[in-house]
Amino acid sequence: MRQVEQSDGEPRLRLLQTIREFGLECLERCGEAAAARQAQAHYYLRLSEEAEPQLAGSEQVRWLDRLDREQENLRAVLEQAMSGGDEEEEHALRLGTALAWFWYVRGHASDGRRWLEWVQARHCGSPAVRARALHQAALLAHWRDELTLAHALSSESLALSRELGDARGMAWALSWLGNTAQARSDYASARALCEEALALFRQAADQHGIARVLTVLTKVALYQGDFQHVRALAEELLALAKILGDKQAILIAQVRLVRCYYLSHSEPEDACALAEEALTLSREVGFKQFVAYALSLVGLLALERGEQDTARSHLEEALRLHQELGAPWDIASGISDLAWLSLIQGDFATARRSYAEGLQRFIVLGGKVLLAPCLEGLAAAVVGQAGETGQVSETYWAAQLWGAAARVREAIGAPLPPVHRPAYEQARAAAQTRLGDHLFAAAWAQGRSMTPEQAIMAQGKALLPTPLSARAAAASRLHSPTSPFGLTAREVEVLRGLSQGWTDAQIATHLVISPHTVNRHTNSLYSKLGVSSRVAATRSAIEHHLL
């Protein structure tokens, strides 16, 4: 016994497992195993359904902790029910329905995933039980960023609830459909669905349902930059949550308000205090997803104050937690937050890699609202790097990225938030100076005609060497009496190398001439173009269609 008491828990668990196995053997020998399993199943189903309404009440932390302590037993009972007959399957639906929010709050992703996959595969249960199970399954699908599945589950739940005349069931299904529309950046549909759900919840005097819809509507207003509306909705949610004693809803309201303060670049002292309060509360509740959200906000606000080391520590911790929970959207968001930190620090190479990774993830997920900030951040990082290397082609690509971002923002109605404007406007001004107004506008217009995928793939294509057939025509045009510059074929080749950011030695190797000869051709073409630098020569060549 001394070893058990002083251990880190493993010997105790082994001892308990041994006792459990011995007990099961005894039950099997006396023919009471089936009855014992049934009694256990009924006990844990009652416990879960007793706990479910408490998970949004004043005693939620105590009940969440109790379910955590019983997690192994709950898991065993659920696995048994999912592999049983019709009665057991109904129990499995009810058990998963009761536990879904617990799994979500405490980050038990694997349990939620197994039950969700089982619900997809088995069309079982009475209509009323299945309707409730489906909208809880939609919650778990959202957690995994499986929006198509979430929409299908919510739609089926809505259809069943309408057949049953269950107004509350309809309201919950509509709220999840609204959340799916919000995640797809279809804000008009999201508002309409949530307003319909809100009316039904108000009619039923369902305060918890009203709070749930408000969490979605605040996010819609936040992404559309309607910060005044965000504050009104979040304050209504906060007041209601305090009446209900719902710490999770209080936490969500706090996080929405802090995000609003941060994006609108206002009330920094209130934002910092509220962010720290949200972090403390999220840890008290054990709401892992919102611990990560609060960490991100504390880190971003620290960055605003110039505390870069503190910012990095919090943002990296948030990303680690997102990765632990396995939510793809949140992982991509965490990567883009760290990209912003690298951009502000002037580490353009790291910012560029991180923004590119974030973009690829958001494209796969189908989320549009964070595509624009990633495109804009990537463009700013590219301009910062191009300023160090003198590559005009890269700056041209950055302008295309900004054009593509503008198209995304207009399509979904999400303006550039004030917090990002200074950095992006500074980068755009540098790009416009480097390219000139005419060329910058042309690149921007090209970007506006591109999808985000096309804009990413446009890298390097603006200044790629022309095909061989076109080179001959270009050389002929440059040598013609009407040419304003009269560049030789060799000078055109040197100019092409300069435009790619090559050194004299690289150009010399490529053309099989000496660096001294390259320098002579460079001075000659500078003289003919009336310029004195690589950047100016490249810009002039692009403006006059010489490349």
Secondary structure, 3 states (H helix, E strand, C coil): CHHHHHCCCHHHHHHHHHHHHHHHHHHHHCCCHHHHHHHHHHHHHHHHHHHHHHHHCCCHHHHHHHHHHCHHHHHHHHHHHHCCCHHHHHHHHHHHHHHHHHHHHHCCHHHHHHHHHHHHHCCCCCHHHHHHHHHHHHHHHHHCCCHHHHHHHHHHHHHHHHHHCCHHHHHHHHHHHHHHHHHCCCHHHHHHHHHHHHHHHHHCCCHHHHHHHHHHHHHHHHHCCCHHHHHHHHHHHHHHHHHHCCHHHHHHHHHHHHHHHHHHCCCHHHHHHHHHHHHHHHHHHCCHHHHHHHHHHHHHHHHHCCCHHHHHHHHHHHHHHHHHHCCHHHHHHHHHHHHHHHHHCCCHHHHHHHHHHHHHHHHHHCCCCCHHHHHHHHHHHHHHHHHHHCCHHHHHHHHHHHHHHHHHHHHHCCCCCHHHHHHHHHHHHHHHHHHCHHHHHHHHHHHHCCCHHHHHHCCCCCCCCCCHHHHHHHHHHHHCCCCCCCCCHHHHHHHHHHHCCCCHHHHHHHHCCCHHHHHHHHHHHHHHHCCCCHHHHHHHHHHCCCC
